[in-house]
Amino acid sequence: MQARMTNPVMVVPDAMKALHALSKAAQSSTLAETTHQLIHLRVSQINGCSLCVDMHARELRDAGEKAERIWGVGAWRESPYFSEAERAALALAECVTRLADRPDPVPDSVWDDAAAHYDEQQLSSLLLSIAAINVWNRLNAATRQPAGSAW
């Protein structure tokens, strides 16, 4: 696969800086870095962003995550490798990513489960992290940025 064009963040001045700042701000809470990476991988899978799936799987591996957890992200509901808090974050990430797929985009049950595991600052961090990875995925998928090009 070959990219359709240069990644837009490399073309529009300050876009890369702005997206990095958003990602950095999102990760400034006490929410575990692993949780951010798990949701980045899952959202990237949903959005079909091969560059981000490859990159976030590698980052999880390099951070010492077990292969079973990395492989299991796509089937996290059926996988025994995730904590209840991680499951709540993954469910929220899926809902926020698939806003148009249901009449109530983020059902109270999903929100309440996440709120039972995370405080307001952590939920804010989680939501910003989900939003940030969705921006990256949409730019990369639209321009067909190939896996491995971030390395």
C-alpha positions as CSV (number, residue, x, y, z in Angstrom):
1,M,0.0,0.0,0.0
2,Q,1.2,3.5,-0.8
3,A,0.0,6.7,0.8
4,R,-2.4,8.9,-1.3
5,M,-0.5,12.0,-0.1
6,T,1.8,13.2,2.6
7,N,0.1,13.0,6.0
8,P,-1.8,16.3,6.5
9,V,-0.1,16.9,9.8
10,M,3.1,17.3,7.8
11,V,1.5,19.7,5.4
12,V,-0.5,22.0,7.6
13,P,1.8,24.1,9.8
14,D,1.5,23.5,13.5
15,A,-1.0,20.5,13.1
16,M,1.5,18.0,14.3
17,K,2.4,20.2,17.3
18,A,-1.3,20.7,18.1
19,L,-2.1,16.9,18.0
20,H,0.9,16.0,20.0
21,A,-0.1,18.6,22.6
22,L,-3.6,17.2,22.7
23,S,-2.2,13.6,23.2
24,K,0.2,14.9,25.9
25,A,-2.6,16.7,27.7
26,A,-4.8,13.6,27.6
27,Q,-2.1,11.5,29.2
28,S,-1.4,14.0,32.0
29,S,-3.8,12.4,34.5
30,T,-3.3,9.3,36.7
31,L,-4.9,7.1,34.1
32,A,-2.5,4.3,33.4
33,E,-0.4,4.6,30.2
34,T,-1.4,1.0,29.4
35,T,-5.1,2.0,29.4
36,H,-4.3,4.7,26.9
37,Q,-2.4,2.3,24.7
38,L,-5.1,-0.4,24.9
39,I,-7.8,2.1,23.8
40,H,-5.6,3.5,21.1
41,L,-5.1,0.0,19.7
42,R,-8.9,-0.9,19.9
43,V,-10.0,2.4,18.3
44,S,-7.4,2.0,15.6
45,Q,-8.7,-1.5,14.9
46,I,-12.3,-0.2,14.6
47,N,-11.3,2.6,12.3
48,G,-9.1,0.4,10.1
49,C,-6.0,2.5,10.6
50,S,-3.2,0.0,9.8
51,L,-0.4,2.5,10.7
52,C,-1.9,3.0,14.2
53,V,-2.7,-0.7,14.8
54,D,0.9,-1.6,14.0
55,M,2.3,1.3,16.0
56,H,0.2,0.8,19.2
57,A,0.6,-3.0,19.2
58,R,4.4,-2.4,19.0
59,E,4.3,0.2,21.8
60,L,2.4,-2.2,24.0
61,R,4.9,-5.0,23.3
62,D,7.8,-2.7,23.9
63,A,6.2,-1.6,27.2
64,G,6.3,-5.3,28.3
65,E,2.6,-6.2,27.7
66,K,2.0,-9.9,27.2
67,A,1.2,-10.9,23.6
68,E,-2.1,-12.4,24.8
69,R,-3.3,-9.0,25.9
70,I,-2.2,-7.3,22.6
71,W,-3.9,-10.0,20.5
72,G,-6.9,-10.1,22.8
73,V,-7.8,-6.4,22.4
74,G,-10.0,-7.1,19.3
75,A,-12.0,-9.6,21.3
76,W,-11.7,-8.0,24.7
77,R,-15.2,-9.0,25.8
78,E,-14.4,-12.7,25.4
79,S,-10.8,-12.4,26.6
80,P,-9.8,-13.1,30.2
81,Y,-6.8,-10.8,30.0
82,F,-8.3,-7.5,30.9
83,S,-9.3,-5.9,34.3
84,E,-12.9,-4.6,34.8
85,A,-11.5,-1.1,34.7
86,E,-9.8,-1.7,31.3
87,R,-13.0,-3.3,30.0
88,A,-15.0,-0.2,31.0
89,A,-12.4,2.0,29.2
90,L,-12.6,-0.2,26.1
91,A,-16.4,-0.2,26.1
92,L,-16.4,3.6,26.4
93,A,-13.8,3.9,23.6
94,E,-15.9,1.8,21.3
95,C,-19.0,3.8,21.9
96,V,-17.3,7.2,21.5
97,T,-15.7,6.0,18.3
98,R,-19.0,4.6,16.8
99,L,-21.2,7.6,17.6
100,A,-23.6,7.1,14.7
101,D,-24.1,3.3,15.2
102,R,-26.9,3.6,17.8
103,P,-29.6,6.0,18.8
104,D,-28.0,6.5,22.2
105,P,-24.3,6.8,21.3
106,V,-22.9,6.3,24.8
107,P,-25.5,4.5,26.9
108,D,-25.8,5.2,30.6
109,S,-24.7,1.7,31.4
110,V,-21.4,2.2,29.6
111,W,-20.9,5.6,31.1
112,D,-21.8,4.5,34.6
113,D,-19.5,1.5,34.4
114,A,-16.6,3.8,33.3
115,A,-17.5,6.3,36.0
116,A,-17.4,3.5,38.6
117,H,-13.7,2.9,37.8
118,Y,-12.4,6.3,37.0
119,D,-12.7,9.7,38.6
120,E,-13.7,12.9,36.7
121,Q,-10.1,13.7,35.8
122,Q,-9.4,10.2,34.6
123,L,-12.6,10.1,32.6
124,S,-11.6,13.5,31.0
125,S,-8.2,12.0,30.2
126,L,-9.8,8.9,28.7
127,L,-12.3,11.0,26.5
128,L,-9.5,13.2,25.3
129,S,-7.3,10.2,24.5
130,I,-10.2,8.6,22.6
131,A,-10.8,11.8,20.6
132,A,-7.1,12.2,19.8
133,I,-6.7,8.7,18.4
134,N,-9.8,9.1,16.4
135,V,-8.3,12.2,14.8
136,W,-5.1,10.4,14.0
137,N,-7.0,7.4,12.6
138,R,-9.2,9.5,10.4
139,L,-6.2,11.3,8.9
140,N,-4.2,8.2,8.4
141,A,-7.1,6.0,7.0
142,A,-8.3,8.8,4.6
143,T,-4.8,9.2,3.2
144,R,-3.9,5.5,3.4
145,Q,-0.8,5.9,5.5
146,P,0.7,2.4,5.4
147,A,1.6,0.3,8.5
148,G,5.3,0.7,9.3
149,S,5.6,4.2,8.0
150,A,5.7,5.6,11.6
151,W,8.9,3.5,12.2
